[in-house]
């Protein structure tokens, strides 16, 4: 959505700029190139109400700045929300007789989990490249998967491979993610020209 909005804004700005240049060079017969953007009447009205005009200009500028910040934030914000934090695994105290009792915790970096998950997915010969993103709370994260696969890839086999990878991840980390989105990108050959097709697989 943000890309479409930026495209529309860029197209409008381009059209306005081109029309302004054409008018300035006299290429538009319906527009006098010596004509100013603000007419004398508009300039007089601005000068008569300078305080009000400045206030309107400041408010309009602030609104545009706010809209720009929101648009940039939407473009820069990654899909799916914040990345899952590192996982802390508590080691319970060992019971039994004796003074020695073990207790502690282990920290597993979220980046390491992402990397291990991607390497596991790329272990299948049909997967050329894998990208995963775990978001949300560490006790119940959401999982988004992007797979670039070979042109002869079997989607059913890939689904089984992904399910097995999720099971292995659960066993290793102690956390079972909820599969929220899977996108498979597969090369497609039409005659002699290579192309790409992208399929979005809805999780079951």
Residue pairs with C-beta under 8 A, 6 or more apart in sequence:
1 74
2 71
2 74
2 75
3 75
5 71
6 71
6 75
19 28
22 28
23 31
23 33
24 33
25 33
26 33
38 46
46 53
78 133
79 133
79 144
80 133
80 135
80 142
80 144
80 180
80 181
81 135
81 136
81 142
82 135
82 136
83 110
83 133
83 134
83 135
84 110
84 113
84 134
84 135
84 136
84 137
84 138
84 141
85 110
85 138
86 107
86 108
86 109
86 110
86 138
87 107
87 108
87 110
87 113
87 138
87 173
87 174
87 175
88 105
88 106
88 107
88 108
88 138
89 105
89 106
89 107
89 108
89 174
90 104
90 105
91 102
91 103
91 104
91 105
91 106
92 103
93 101
93 102
93 103
94 101
94 102
94 103
95 101
108 173
110 134
113 134
113 169
113 173
114 132
114 133
114 134
116 169
116 172
117 130
117 132
117 134
117 165
117 169
118 130
118 131
118 132
120 165
120 168
120 169
121 127
121 130
121 132
121 145
121 147
121 161
121 162
121 165
122 128
122 129
122 130
124 157
124 158
124 161
125 150
126 149
126 150
126 152
126 153
126 154
126 157
126 158
126 161
127 147
127 148
127 149
127 150
127 153
127 158
127 161
128 148
128 149
128 150
129 147
129 148
130 145
130 146
130 147
130 148
131 145
131 146
132 143
132 144
132 145
132 146
133 143
133 144
134 141
134 142
134 143
134 177
135 141
135 142
135 144
136 142
138 175
139 175
140 175
140 176
140 177
140 178
141 175
141 177
141 178
142 177
142 178
142 179
142 180
143 166
143 177
143 178
143 179
143 180
144 180
144 181
144 182
145 162
145 179
145 181
145 182
145 183
146 183
146 185
147 158
147 162
147 182
147 183
147 184
147 185
148 185
148 186
149 158
149 184
149 185
149 186
150 186
150 187
151 186
151 187
151 188
151 189
153 184
153 186
155 184
155 199
155 201
158 184
159 201
162 179
162 182
166 176
166 177
166 179
169 175
169 176
169 177
170 176
170 177
179 203
180 203
181 200
181 203
182 200
182 201
182 202
182 203
183 198
183 199
183 200
183 201
184 198
184 199
184 200
184 201
185 196
185 197
185 198
185 199
186 196
186 197
186 198
186 199
187 194
187 195
187 196
187 197
188 194
188 195
188 196
188 197
189 195
